[in-house]
C-alpha cells in the first residue's frame, strides 16, 4: 500500500469512481424530471399529467423503464471508467517510476563509490531537474573523492622528506657514521617540528572543513590585530631585502572576531607575500572600513577589510582560486631557501575567514605583476 505504483493506480481509480458516483447522482435526480417534462410537452399529451387517465399509467411504466435503463448504463459506464482509470494509472505509474528506479540505482552505485553513473533524461520537468541534481551530486562526490585521494598522496609526500632526513640522520648516528653532536640533533629537531606543524595544519584544516573551528569571539579594533600580527614579520621582510608597509589609518575598525585566528590569517598572507616577492620589492598591509559611504544610509554597518598587496611574482587568472586548494603549487613559482610551509596555509586561512562570516579572495594583474589578497569581515556598530 505504501508503494508509489499502487497509490497512483488507486488514485486514478478513486477519481474515476468519485466522478462516476457524482454523475450517477446528478443524472438520477435530473433524468426523471426531464423525462416527465418531455412527456407533458410531447405530442398527444396536452392537458394531461403523468398521473391522469390511462396515459398516466403507461407514462409511469415508461418512466420506470427509463430510470432502470439509465441506472444500468451508468453502472456499466462506471465500471468501464474504473477499469480505464486503472489501466491509465498503471501506465502513468510505470512512466513515473521507471526514471525513479534509475535514480535509485544510481544513488546505490554512488553509495558504493561509483560516481560516473549514466542517467536517463525524463520528459517530465520535475524529474529532469531531479536527475540533473543527482548527476551534479555524483560529479561533486567524484571530485571530492579525487581530492581526498590526492590529499592523502600529498600528505604522504610532505611527510616523506622530513621522515627520510630523520631516519637517515639517526641511522647514521647509530652506525657511527655521523657523530652525535648538537648540530645533528638540531637538524632532527627541525624536521620533527616540521612534522608537528604539518600535523597542526592538517588538524586545523579538518576542523575548518567540518565547521568545527573553535572561535573565542571578542569585540576588538581590527587595526590592532593586523598591526600586531604583521609587525612580527617586519624582521623577516628586512632579512629578505623587502619593505613592509603597515598602515591601517586613524579610523577605528570595530569587529567581533577571534584575534588569534585573524592574526593567524594575517601572518599567513603577509608571510606568503614576503616569500613571493624578490629582493627590493614591497609588501603593503592595509585595513579599514570598506564601502562606508555606500553603507551610510543602511542599517547594516560597512565591511571591515584587510588587504595585503605585494610586488612579487603575481598570479595567472587560472590560479586566483586554485591557490586556495590544498597543497597547490603555482607553476613556475620561485623557490625560497629553507621554506618550511605545509602548503595548506591559504586553505586554512580561507576556512578561518569563512568561520567568521567573511570572505578571502585573491586578485592579480598577471604573472610578474604582484598580487593582492583581500579579507572582508562583517564589522560591528562602533
KATA-V473182 format. One record per residue. N is the residue number from 1. RES is the residue in one small letter. PHI is phi in degrees with one decimal (NA if undefined). NEAR is the number of other C-alpha atoms within 10 Angstrom. Layout:
n,res,phi,near
N,RES,PHI,NEAR
N,RES,PHI,NEAR
This chain:
n,res,phi,near
1,x,NA,7
2,x,-86.7,6
3,x,-74.7,7
4,x,-64.3,13
5,x,-60.4,18
6,x,-61.7,13
7,x,-66.8,15
8,x,-65.6,20
9,x,-62.8,19
10,x,-63.3,18
11,x,-65.3,15
12,x,-65.4,21
13,x,-63.3,21
14,x,-62.9,15
15,x,-61.2,14
16,x,-64.2,21
17,x,-65.8,18
18,x,-63.1,13
19,x,-62.6,14
20,x,-65.7,19
21,x,-63.9,15
22,x,-62.5,12
23,x,-61.9,14
24,x,-60.2,19
25,x,-64.5,12
26,x,-65.9,11
27,x,-65.2,17
28,x,-65.0,16
29,x,-81.0,12
30,x,-87.4,11
31,x,-59.7,15
32,x,-61.1,16
33,x,-64.3,13
34,x,-65.9,12
35,x,-65.1,16
36,x,-59.6,16
37,x,-62.7,13
38,x,-66.7,12
39,x,-67.8,19
40,x,-67.6,17
41,x,-94.4,14
42,x,-76.1,10
43,x,-63.3,8
44,x,79.6,10
45,x,-113.1,14
46,x,-67.4,10
47,x,78.7,8
48,x,-115.7,15
49,x,-89.0,16
50,x,-67.2,18
51,x,-112.9,12
52,x,-118.5,11
53,x,68.7,10
54,x,-71.2,10
55,x,-67.4,14
56,x,-66.8,16
57,x,-65.5,13
58,x,-63.9,13
59,x,-64.7,19
60,x,-64.6,14
61,x,-63.3,11
62,x,-62.8,13
63,x,-61.4,19
64,x,-66.5,13
65,x,-63.8,12
66,x,-63.1,15
67,x,-63.0,18
68,x,-63.1,13
69,x,-63.8,12
70,x,-62.9,17
71,x,-59.8,16
72,x,-62.9,12
73,x,-63.1,13
74,x,-65.6,19
75,x,-62.7,15
76,x,-62.9,12
77,x,-62.0,14
78,x,-64.3,20
79,x,-64.1,15
80,x,-61.9,13
81,x,-63.5,19
82,x,-64.7,22
83,x,-64.1,16
84,x,-61.8,15
85,x,-62.4,21
86,x,-64.7,20
87,x,-65.8,15
88,x,-63.5,16
89,x,-62.7,21
90,x,-64.1,19
91,x,-66.1,15
92,x,-64.6,15
93,x,-64.6,17
94,x,-64.8,15
95,x,-63.8,14
96,x,-81.6,18
97,x,-81.0,14
98,x,-62.0,13
99,x,-66.7,20
100,x,-66.9,17
101,x,-63.5,11
102,x,-64.6,16
103,x,-65.7,21
104,x,-65.6,13
105,x,-64.2,14
106,x,-65.6,22
107,x,-65.1,19
108,x,-64.4,13
109,x,-64.5,15
110,x,-64.1,19
111,x,-64.6,12
112,x,-92.6,9
113,x,98.4,13
114,x,-103.1,14
115,x,-97.1,22
116,x,-88.6,14
117,x,-106.3,16
118,x,-70.3,10
119,x,-126.2,16
120,x,-70.6,13
121,x,-109.8,13
122,x,-65.3,17
123,x,-77.2,11
124,x,-73.5,12
125,x,-60.8,10
126,x,-64.1,10
127,x,-68.5,16
128,x,-63.5,16
129,x,-65.9,13
130,x,-64.1,15
131,x,-62.6,21
132,x,-62.9,15
133,x,-64.6,12
134,x,-66.3,19
135,x,-63.0,20
136,x,-63.8,13
137,x,-60.2,15
138,x,-61.8,22
139,x,-63.9,16
140,x,-64.8,13
141,x,-64.3,18
142,x,-63.1,17
143,x,-65.4,13
144,x,-63.3,12
145,x,-65.8,14
146,x,-62.2,11
147,x,-64.6,14
148,x,-65.0,12
149,x,-64.3,12
150,x,-64.7,14
151,x,-62.1,14
152,x,-60.4,11
153,x,-65.0,12
154,x,-70.6,16
155,x,-64.2,18
156,x,-61.0,11
157,x,-65.8,11
158,x,-64.0,18
159,x,-81.0,17
160,x,-64.2,13
161,x,-63.4,13
162,x,-64.0,19
163,x,-65.9,16
164,x,-65.5,12
165,x,-63.6,15
166,x,-63.0,20
167,x,-63.1,13
168,x,-65.5,13
169,x,-67.2,20
170,x,-65.8,18
171,x,-64.0,13
172,x,-65.0,14
173,x,-66.8,16
174,x,-64.7,12
175,x,-79.8,10
176,x,83.7,10
177,x,-70.0,11
178,x,-112.9,13
179,x,-73.9,14
180,x,-82.5,14
181,x,-120.5,9
182,x,-55.8,9
183,x,-64.7,10
184,x,-67.8,16
185,x,-66.4,16
186,x,-64.8,11
187,x,-62.3,15
188,x,-63.4,20
189,x,-62.5,13
190,x,-62.2,15
191,x,-69.3,20
192,x,-64.9,16
193,x,-63.7,14
194,x,-63.2,19
195,x,-64.7,20
196,x,-65.8,12
197,x,-62.1,15
198,x,-61.5,20
199,x,-63.4,15
200,x,-64.1,13
201,x,-66.3,19
202,x,-65.4,18
203,x,-64.4,14
204,x,-64.6,22
205,x,-63.3,23
206,x,-62.7,15
207,x,-65.6,16
208,x,-66.8,21
209,x,-63.8,15
210,x,-91.2,10
211,x,69.2,13
212,x,-110.9,12
213,x,-65.5,18
214,x,-83.5,13
215,x,-117.0,14
216,x,-107.3,11
217,x,-77.2,14
218,x,-142.3,11
219,x,-78.2,14
220,x,-137.8,17
221,x,-91.4,19
222,x,-59.3,26
223,x,-59.8,23
224,x,-65.5,16
225,x,-63.2,20
226,x,-66.9,24
227,x,-63.3,18
228,x,-68.5,13
229,x,-70.7,20
230,x,-70.1,24
231,x,-62.6,16
232,x,-68.1,12
233,x,-104.4,16
234,x,-62.3,18
235,x,-62.6,12
236,x,-63.5,15
237,x,-66.8,22
238,x,-63.7,14
239,x,-60.9,10
240,x,-86.5,16
241,x,75.8,16
242,x,-113.9,20
243,x,-106.2,17
244,x,-107.4,23
245,x,-105.5,16
246,x,-114.8,18
247,x,-142.1,14
248,x,-111.9,20
249,x,78.4,12
250,x,-88.4,8
251,x,-86.2,11
252,x,-63.6,16
253,x,-115.8,24
254,x,-77.9,21
255,x,-141.1,22
256,x,-114.4,18
257,x,-141.4,24
258,x,-91.4,19
259,x,-57.7,22
260,x,-65.5,14
261,x,-68.2,20
262,x,-66.9,20
263,x,-61.6,20
264,x,-63.5,19
265,x,-63.5,24
266,x,-62.6,24
267,x,-59.6,21
268,x,-66.1,19
269,x,-65.6,23
270,x,-67.8,27
271,x,-61.2,18
272,x,-63.6,16
273,x,-64.3,27
274,x,-64.2,27
275,x,-69.9,19
276,x,-87.3,23
277,x,-107.2,24
278,x,-73.4,18
279,x,-57.6,16
280,x,93.6,12
281,x,-85.0,18
282,x,-139.0,20
283,x,-119.5,24
284,x,-119.3,18
285,x,-120.1,22
286,x,-127.5,18
287,x,-147.2,25
288,x,174.5,24
289,x,-93.5,23
290,x,-96.5,18
291,x,71.0,13
292,x,-61.3,13
293,x,-68.0,10
294,x,-67.2,10
295,x,-96.9,13
296,x,-65.1,11
297,x,-95.8,9
298,x,-110.0,9
299,x,-74.2,8
300,x,-78.7,12
301,x,-74.0,20
302,x,-67.9,22
303,x,-77.0,21
304,x,-94.6,23
305,x,-128.9,22
306,x,-121.2,22
307,x,-123.5,21
308,x,-112.7,23
309,x,-118.0,23
310,x,-134.8,26
311,x,-107.5,21
312,x,-88.7,22
313,x,-75.5,21
314,x,71.1,24
315,x,-137.7,24
316,x,-76.4,18
317,x,-59.5,14
318,x,-70.6,9
319,x,-96.5,19
320,x,-64.4,18
321,x,-98.8,13
322,x,-68.9,15
323,x,-64.1,20
324,x,-90.0,22
325,x,-79.8,17
326,x,-63.2,21
327,x,61.0,20
328,x,-73.2,15
329,x,-116.0,13
330,x,-66.8,15
331,x,-59.4,9
332,x,77.9,8
333,x,-66.2,12
334,x,-70.8,12
335,x,-83.5,9
336,x,-118.2,10
337,x,-63.5,7
338,x,61.5,6
339,x,-70.9,8
340,x,-128.2,14
341,x,-67.9,16
342,x,-85.3,19
343,x,87.8,20
344,x,-126.6,19
345,x,-62.6,26
346,x,-68.2,20
347,x,-62.7,22
348,x,-66.3,26
349,x,-60.1,27
350,x,-64.9,21
351,x,-62.0,26
352,x,-65.0,28
353,x,-64.8,20
354,x,-62.4,17
355,x,-63.6,18
356,x,-90.4,20
357,x,80.9,12
358,x,-113.5,18
359,x,-134.1,18
360,x,-131.1,22
361,x,-134.2,15
362,x,-122.2,20
363,x,-138.5,18
364,x,-160.1,20
365,x,-66.9,13
366,x,149.5,15
367,x,-57.7,15
368,x,82.0,15
369,x,-114.6,14
370,x,80.8,22
371,x,-148.6,25
372,x,-135.9,21
373,x,-111.2,19
374,x,-119.6,18
375,x,-105.1,24
376,x,-113.7,22
377,x,-127.1,24
378,x,-68.0,20
379,x,-92.1,23
380,x,-111.5,16
381,x,-60.3,12
382,x,-77.3,10
